[in-house]
């Protein structure tokens, strides 16, 4: 391995991590995956290797374990940089289990920063979230939009981690990019990797695909009385392949920077309601979805979508795939899971 191209990917067996590993390989980087598989499955590695035709090094490590992480940096570095995905990620679950989110998301980031400082690793790409904005007063939100109070413990952990990274960057050699995703959906067009929720899905798209496939009796829309055109929540949905490419663009940009901490929104710039997404899925895949109306869910923001102009201008990145593309690819992935 060329140490100048070795990139540590925490949470690399997860949904966004696995797609980013594929794009890193395509761009000539040499990823190393660490993942404790609490939110992912070892089978994703087979998909990654089938797509890339490479054997990607994998270590089953919990990112909150400082000793294990120090050992990895010691024996498998030096790394050009770290892309840090490892975190719990469900808004609803974070309301029910706040302490688990505070422990895992904040401690894992602290440990990654300690290891990077100890071994002189300069470049960090951090997986943040649009939840840092809370319920914004205006849409679309730009990187300059003021944070409101986080609507969930998950969102608050992302605020804390961003602050920790920004504080660490001051007066140090760390260069970091904080990527605030909007709503990643879809799957790799090959159908070999995709979103793999363990248990009942917390996110909309796997719930749609599982309902269409007959694995769930119905899909509940949480709230139909919001102040939106059709009464359902509005989000900015982004194809996971586009999102993965943004991480490669961010890392490549960081390589050329002196110490810096920069924030980018990653989204399509368009808002789609929950009802629009369900209707589009049914249309592009010619598959009915049994939908029922339910009450609002704690922690949900009414509407949010991105201004991603900064990423386009500085990282030369933008979405190339559509909502329809993502929903087709998500269905291909669901069918592949059932083979």
C-alpha positions in Angstrom: 0.0 0.0 0.0 1.1 3.5 -0.8 0.9 5.3 2.6 0.5 8.6 0.8 -2.9 7.4 -0.4 -4.1 5.3 2.7 -7.3 6.7 4.0 -8.9 5.4 7.2 -12.7 5.1 6.9 -14.5 4.7 10.2 -18.0 3.2 9.8 -16.9 2.0 6.3 -19.2 -1.0 6.3 -22.3 1.3 6.7 -24.6 2.8 4.1 -22.7 6.0 3.2 -19.3 4.6 4.2 -19.4 1.6 1.9 -20.3 3.8 -1.1 -17.5 6.2 -0.2 -15.0 3.3 0.0 -16.0 2.4 -3.6 -15.5 6.0 -4.8 -12.2 6.3 -3.0 -10.9 3.2 -4.8 -12.1 4.6 -8.1 -10.2 7.8 -7.4 -6.9 6.0 -6.6 -7.0 6.1 -2.8 -6.4 3.0 -0.6 -9.1 2.8 2.0 -8.9 0.9 5.3 -12.3 0.2 6.9 -13.0 0.0 10.6 -16.5 -0.8 11.8 -17.9 -2.5 14.9 -20.8 -3.7 12.8 -23.4 -2.5 15.3 -25.2 -0.7 12.5 -24.0 -2.6 9.5 -23.3 -6.1 8.2 -20.1 -7.9 7.2 -21.8 -8.8 3.9 -21.3 -5.2 2.7 -17.6 -6.0 2.4 -18.4 -8.6 -0.3 -20.4 -6.1 -2.2 -17.6 -3.5 -2.0 -15.0 -6.0 -3.2 -17.2 -7.2 -6.0 -17.6 -3.6 -7.3 -14.0 -2.5 -6.8 -12.3 -5.9 -7.5 -10.0 -5.2 -4.6 -9.6 -6.8 -1.2 -10.2 -3.9 1.2 -8.5 -4.2 4.7 -11.1 -4.4 7.4 -10.9 -4.2 11.2 -13.7 -4.8 13.7 -13.0 -2.0 16.1 -15.2 0.3 18.2 -14.1 3.9 17.6 -14.7 4.8 21.3 -11.9 2.3 22.2 -8.9 4.5 22.5 -6.3 1.7 23.0 -7.6 -0.2 20.0 -7.6 2.9 17.8 -4.1 3.9 18.9 -2.9 0.4 18.0 -4.5 0.6 14.6 -2.9 4.0 13.8 0.4 2.6 15.1 0.5 -0.5 13.0 -1.5 0.3 9.9 -0.7 4.0 9.2 0.5 6.4 8.3 -2.7 7.7 6.9 -3.2 10.6 4.4 -6.5 11.3 6.2 -9.5 10.0 8.1 -13.2 10.0 6.9 -15.2 9.7 10.1 -18.7 8.1 9.6 -18.9 5.9 12.7 -22.0 7.1 14.7 -25.5 6.2 15.6 -27.8 8.1 13.1 -31.5 7.8 13.8 -33.4 10.9 15.0 -36.3 8.8 16.6 -33.9 6.4 18.3 -31.9 9.2 19.7 -35.0 10.6 21.4 -35.5 7.2 23.0 -31.9 6.4 23.8 -30.1 9.8 24.3 -27.2 8.4 26.5 -26.2 5.9 23.9 -26.0 8.7 21.3 -24.0 10.9 23.6 -21.6 8.1 24.4 -21.1 6.8 20.9 -21.1 9.8 18.7 -19.2 12.3 20.8 -16.6 9.8 22.3 -15.8 8.3 18.9 -15.1 11.7 17.5 -12.9 12.6 20.5 -10.9 9.4 20.1 -10.4 9.9 16.4 -9.1 13.4 17.0 -6.7 12.2 19.8 -5.3 9.5 17.5 -4.9 11.9 14.6 -3.1 14.4 16.8 -0.8 11.7 18.3 0.2 10.3 14.9 0.3 13.6 13.0 -2.5 12.8 10.6 -3.6 16.1 9.1 -6.8 15.6 7.1 -10.3 14.9 8.5 -13.5 14.6 6.6 -16.4 14.5 9.1 -19.9 13.1 8.5 -22.1 15.8 9.9 -25.8 16.5 9.2 -28.4 19.1 8.4 -29.9 18.4 11.8 -27.3 20.9 13.2 -29.6 23.6 11.9 -32.6 22.5 13.9 -35.8 23.9 12.4 -34.4 26.8 10.3 -36.4 30.0 10.0 -35.8 30.1 6.2 -35.1 27.6 3.4 -32.9 26.9 1.6 -30.3 26.9 4.4 -26.7 27.9 3.6 -23.6 27.2 5.6 -24.1 30.7 7.2 -27.6 29.9 8.4 -27.6 30.2 12.2 -28.1 27.0 14.2 -31.4 26.7 16.0 -31.8 24.5 19.1 -31.3 20.9 17.9 -34.6 19.0 17.5 -33.1 15.7 18.7 -30.2 14.3 20.7 -28.8 13.0 17.4 -28.7 16.6 16.0 -27.1 17.9 19.2 -24.3 15.3 19.0 -23.5 16.5 15.5 -23.4 20.1 16.8 -21.1 19.1 19.6 -18.8 17.1 17.3 -18.6 20.0 14.8 -17.6 22.3 17.7 -15.0 19.9 19.0 -13.4 19.6 15.6 -13.4 23.4 15.0 -11.9 24.0 18.5 -9.3 21.3 17.8 -8.4 22.9 14.5 -7.5 26.2 16.2 -3.8 26.4 16.7 -3.2 22.9 15.5 -2.1 21.2 12.3 -5.6 19.7 11.7 -7.3 20.4 8.4 -11.0 19.4 8.4 -14.1 19.5 6.3 -17.5 19.2 8.0 -20.0 17.8 5.5 -23.6 18.5 6.4 -25.7 16.0 4.6 -29.3 16.3 3.9 -31.1 13.0 3.3 -29.0 10.3 1.7 -31.0 7.7 -0.2 -30.7 5.1 -3.0 -28.0 2.4 -3.5 -25.2 1.6 -5.8 -26.6 1.0 -9.4 -25.0 -2.5 -9.4 -27.4 -3.5 -6.6 -24.4 -4.9 -4.7 -24.4 -2.4 -1.8 -27.1 -0.3 -0.3 -28.9 0.7 2.9 -29.2 -2.2 5.3 -31.2 -1.3 8.3 -31.1 -3.8 11.2 -34.6 -4.4 12.5 -37.3 -1.9 11.8 -36.1 0.9 9.5 -35.8 4.4 11.0 -35.5 6.0 7.5 -38.2 6.6 4.9 -36.8 4.8 1.8 -36.0 1.4 3.3 -39.5 1.5 4.9 -41.0 2.2 1.5 -39.0 -0.6 -0.2 -39.7 -3.1 2.5 -43.5 -2.3 2.4 -43.5 -2.6 -1.4 -41.8 -6.0 -1.1 -44.4 -7.2 1.4 -42.0 -7.4 4.3 -44.1 -4.8 6.2 -47.9 -4.5 6.1 -47.9 -0.7 5.6 -45.9 2.5 5.7 -47.0 5.2 8.3 -46.6 8.8 7.3 -45.8 10.6 10.6 -47.9 13.8 10.4 -50.0 15.1 7.6 -50.9 18.5 9.1 -47.5 20.3 8.7 -47.4 23.7 7.2 -46.3 22.4 3.8 -48.1 22.1 0.4 -49.4 18.6 1.1 -49.1 18.5 4.9 -46.2 16.1 5.0 -42.6 16.9 6.0 -40.2 18.2 3.4 -36.6 17.0 3.0 -33.7 17.4 0.6 -33.0 13.9 -0.8 -29.5 13.1 -2.2 -28.4 10.0 -4.0 -25.8 8.2 -1.9 -23.4 7.8 -4.9 -23.4 11.6 -5.4 -22.8 12.0 -1.6 -19.9 9.5 -1.7 -18.2 11.4 -4.5 -18.4 14.6 -2.4 -16.3 12.9 0.3 -13.6 12.1 -2.3 -13.8 15.7 -3.6 -13.5 17.0 0.0 -10.4 14.9 0.8 -8.7 15.8 -2.5 -9.3 19.5 -1.8 -8.0 19.2 1.8 -4.7 17.7 0.6 -3.9 21.0 -1.0 -4.9 23.2 2.0 -2.9 24.6 4.9 -4.7 24.0 8.3 -8.3 24.9 7.9 -11.8 24.0 9.1 -14.5 24.4 6.4 -18.2 23.5 6.3 -20.2 22.4 3.2 -23.8 21.5 2.8 -24.5 18.5 0.6 -27.9 18.3 -0.9 -29.8 18.6 -4.2 -31.1 22.1 -3.3 -34.7 20.9 -3.8 -37.2 19.9 -1.1 -39.5 16.9 -1.6 -42.4 16.0 0.7 -42.8 12.5 2.1 -45.9 12.1 0.0 -44.0 13.2 -3.2 -41.3 10.6 -2.5 -43.8 7.8 -2.0 -45.7 8.8 -5.2 -42.4 9.0 -7.2 -41.4 5.5 -5.9 -44.7 4.0 -7.0 -44.4 5.7 -10.4 -40.8 4.8 -11.4 -41.0 1.2 -10.1 -44.7 0.5 -10.9 -45.1 -0.8 -7.4 -47.9 0.0 -5.0 -47.1 1.0 -1.4 -49.8 0.6 1.3 -49.8 3.9 3.2 -51.5 4.9 6.4 -51.6 8.3 8.2 -50.1 8.6 11.7 -49.4 11.2 14.3 -46.3 13.5 14.2 -43.1 11.9 15.5 -41.0 13.5 18.2 -37.8 15.2 16.9 -38.9 15.7 13.3 -38.2 19.0 11.6 -41.1 20.3 9.5 -39.0 21.2 6.4 -35.4 21.7 5.4 -33.5 21.8 2.2 -30.1 22.9 1.2 -28.2 25.6 -0.7 -25.2 23.6 -1.9 -23.7 26.4 -4.0 -20.5 26.5 -1.8 -19.7 22.9 -2.5 -20.2 23.4 -6.2 -18.0 26.5 -6.2 -15.1 25.2 -4.0 -15.2 21.4 -4.3 -16.5 21.4 -7.9 -19.2 19.0 -6.7 -22.9 18.8 -7.4 -25.7 16.2 -7.7 -25.8 14.3 -11.0 -28.5 11.8 -10.0 -32.2 12.5 -9.5 -34.8 11.5 -6.9 -36.2 9.0 -9.5 -32.7 7.5 -10.0 -32.3 7.0 -6.3 -35.7 5.4 -5.9 -35.1 3.0 -8.8 -31.7 2.0 -7.3 -33.2 1.5 -3.9 -35.7 -0.9 -5.3 -33.1 -2.8 -7.3 -31.2 -3.2 -4.0 -34.3 -4.4 -2.1 -34.9 -7.0 -4.8 -31.3 -8.1 -4.6 -31.6 -8.6 -0.9 -34.5 -11.0 -1.4 -32.8 -13.2 -3.9 
